Amino acid sequence: MRFDVSDYETRKAGVPHEIFLTNLIGNHILMAIAAGGVAGSFPWVMAIIPVISFGLLGYSLWRARRSRQRDPWFVMCHWQVSARRSRLFILVLLGLVGIAVAAWAAHVYGGVMKEAAIALAIGIGLLPVMVTVLVLILVESDALHQAHQGKLPGWVFERFPNPEAKVISDHPEVAA
């Protein structure tokens, strides 16, 4: 759905998506490549990626909760869209952590070879995270575009109705 909102609101509505995309592209892709280059001599440098990620995701969830009281309706709705995807990404990352811990425990306590434990952690844990990152980049890029166009997905309008919102176009959006 497309709404009649000010330029100020469309710019502010793009902020949560920009934060999320910065985490996905800047942190999970670019920082991971840079940290991977020095991980051979200093492997703990890779720990900065989840620390930054959980920090940004936590901020997005906190800010989305706060936006319900302080932001205009359209901006608040886009914070909620970003928060929903942040929760999904947190679950995926926690799944990776759980699989990595299970692989480590299998190596240390179960007698599984180190290489098999690494393959388990990468194959079952890391690959789904990489696919999720790529899908979320596409979805969030579209959400950023929708924010700048004054659009909202239909599920958001149903969950956070606003009788005072001026609908310009009532065509249902494809975005989730």
C-alpha positions as CSV (number, residue, x, y, z in Angstrom):
1,M,0.0,0.0,0.0
2,R,1.2,3.5,-0.8
3,F,0.5,6.4,1.6
4,D,0.6,10.1,1.4
5,V,3.6,10.9,3.7
6,S,6.1,13.7,3.8
7,D,9.6,13.6,2.5
8,Y,10.8,13.8,6.1
9,E,8.9,10.7,7.0
10,T,10.1,8.8,4.0
11,R,13.7,9.6,4.8
12,K,13.3,8.7,8.5
13,A,11.5,5.4,7.5
14,G,14.6,4.4,5.5
15,V,16.9,4.6,8.5
16,P,16.1,1.1,10.0
17,H,16.6,-0.5,6.7
18,E,19.9,1.3,6.2
19,I,21.1,0.1,9.6
20,F,20.1,-3.4,8.8
21,L,21.8,-3.3,5.4
22,T,25.0,-1.9,6.9
23,N,25.1,-4.9,9.3
24,L,24.5,-7.3,6.5
25,I,26.8,-5.9,3.8
26,G,29.4,-4.0,5.8
27,N,29.7,-6.4,8.7
28,H,28.8,-9.9,7.5
29,I,30.3,-9.6,4.0
30,L,33.0,-6.9,3.9
31,M,34.2,-7.2,7.5
32,A,34.1,-11.0,7.3
33,I,36.4,-10.9,4.3
34,A,38.8,-8.5,5.9
35,A,38.9,-10.3,9.2
36,G,39.3,-13.6,7.3
37,G,42.5,-12.3,5.8
38,V,44.1,-11.9,9.2
39,A,42.4,-14.8,11.0
40,G,45.3,-17.1,10.2
41,S,47.6,-15.2,12.5
42,F,45.0,-13.8,14.9
43,P,41.8,-16.1,14.8
44,W,39.9,-14.2,17.5
45,V,39.5,-11.2,15.2
46,M,36.6,-13.0,13.7
47,A,34.7,-12.6,17.0
48,I,34.2,-8.9,16.3
49,I,31.7,-9.8,13.5
50,P,29.0,-11.3,15.8
51,V,29.7,-8.7,18.5
52,I,29.0,-5.9,16.0
53,S,26.0,-7.8,14.5
54,F,24.3,-8.5,17.8
55,G,24.9,-4.9,18.8
56,L,23.2,-3.5,15.7
57,L,20.4,-6.1,15.9
58,G,19.8,-5.3,19.5
59,Y,19.8,-1.6,18.8
60,S,17.2,-2.1,16.0
61,L,14.9,-4.1,18.3
62,W,15.3,-1.5,21.1
63,R,14.7,1.4,18.7
64,A,11.7,-0.4,17.1
65,R,10.1,-0.7,20.6
66,R,10.9,2.9,21.3
67,S,9.5,4.1,18.0
68,R,6.0,3.0,19.0
69,Q,5.8,6.0,21.4
70,R,7.9,8.7,19.6
71,D,7.8,8.4,15.8
72,P,5.2,9.2,13.2
73,W,3.1,6.2,12.2
74,F,4.8,5.5,8.9
75,V,8.3,5.7,10.4
76,M,7.2,3.4,13.3
77,C,5.9,0.9,10.8
78,H,9.2,0.6,9.0
79,W,11.0,0.2,12.3
80,Q,8.7,-2.8,13.0
81,V,9.4,-4.3,9.5
82,S,13.1,-4.0,10.3
83,A,12.7,-5.5,13.8
84,R,10.8,-8.5,12.4
85,R,13.7,-9.3,10.1
86,S,16.2,-8.6,12.9
87,R,14.5,-11.2,15.1
88,L,14.7,-13.7,12.2
89,F,18.4,-13.0,11.7
90,I,19.1,-13.3,15.4
91,L,17.5,-16.8,15.4
92,V,19.6,-17.8,12.4
93,L,22.8,-16.5,14.1
94,L,21.9,-18.3,17.3
95,G,21.4,-21.5,15.3
96,L,24.9,-21.0,14.0
97,V,26.3,-20.6,17.5
98,G,24.4,-23.7,18.6
99,I,25.8,-25.8,15.8
100,A,29.3,-24.5,16.3
101,V,29.1,-25.4,20.0
102,A,27.7,-28.8,19.1
103,A,30.6,-29.4,16.6
104,W,33.2,-28.2,19.2
105,A,31.6,-30.6,21.8
106,A,31.6,-33.4,19.4
107,H,35.3,-32.8,18.7
108,V,36.3,-32.4,22.4
109,Y,34.1,-34.9,24.1
110,G,32.9,-37.2,21.3
111,G,36.2,-38.0,19.6
112,V,35.1,-36.5,16.3
113,M,38.0,-35.5,14.1
114,K,38.8,-31.8,14.0
115,E,38.2,-31.6,10.3
116,A,34.8,-33.3,10.6
117,A,33.7,-30.9,13.3
118,I,34.8,-27.9,11.2
119,A,32.9,-29.3,8.2
120,L,29.9,-29.8,10.3
121,A,30.0,-26.3,11.6
122,I,30.5,-24.8,8.2
123,G,28.2,-27.0,6.2
124,I,25.2,-27.1,8.6
125,G,25.8,-23.8,10.4
126,L,27.6,-21.2,8.2
127,L,26.0,-21.9,4.8
128,P,22.4,-21.2,5.9
129,V,23.6,-18.0,7.5
130,M,25.2,-17.0,4.2
131,V,22.1,-17.7,2.2
132,T,20.0,-15.8,4.8
133,V,22.3,-12.8,4.5
134,L,21.9,-12.8,0.8
135,V,18.1,-13.1,0.9
136,L,17.8,-10.4,3.6
137,I,20.0,-8.1,1.5
138,L,17.5,-8.4,-1.3
139,V,14.4,-8.1,0.9
140,E,15.8,-5.1,2.9
141,S,16.9,-3.3,-0.3
142,D,13.3,-3.6,-1.5
143,A,12.0,-2.4,1.9
144,L,14.4,0.6,1.7
145,H,13.0,1.4,-1.7
146,Q,9.4,1.0,-0.5
147,A,10.2,3.4,2.4
148,H,11.4,6.1,0.0
149,Q,8.3,5.5,-2.1
150,G,5.9,5.9,0.8
151,K,4.9,2.2,0.7
152,L,4.2,-0.4,3.4
153,P,3.6,-4.2,3.1
154,G,0.0,-5.2,3.7
155,W,0.8,-7.2,6.9
156,V,2.2,-4.0,8.6
157,F,-1.0,-2.0,7.9
158,E,-3.1,-4.9,9.2
159,R,-1.0,-5.2,12.4
160,F,-0.6,-1.4,13.0
161,P,-3.8,0.2,11.5
162,N,-4.0,3.9,11.2
163,P,-7.4,5.3,10.2
164,E,-5.9,8.7,9.6
165,A,-3.4,7.4,7.0
166,K,-4.1,8.7,3.5
167,V,-3.9,5.8,1.1
168,I,-2.8,6.8,-2.4
169,S,-2.7,3.3,-3.9
170,D,-4.3,0.2,-2.5
171,H,-2.5,-2.4,-4.5
172,P,-1.1,-5.1,-2.3
173,E,2.6,-5.3,-2.1
174,V,4.6,-8.5,-2.8
175,A,7.1,-7.8,0.0
176,A,6.9,-10.0,3.1
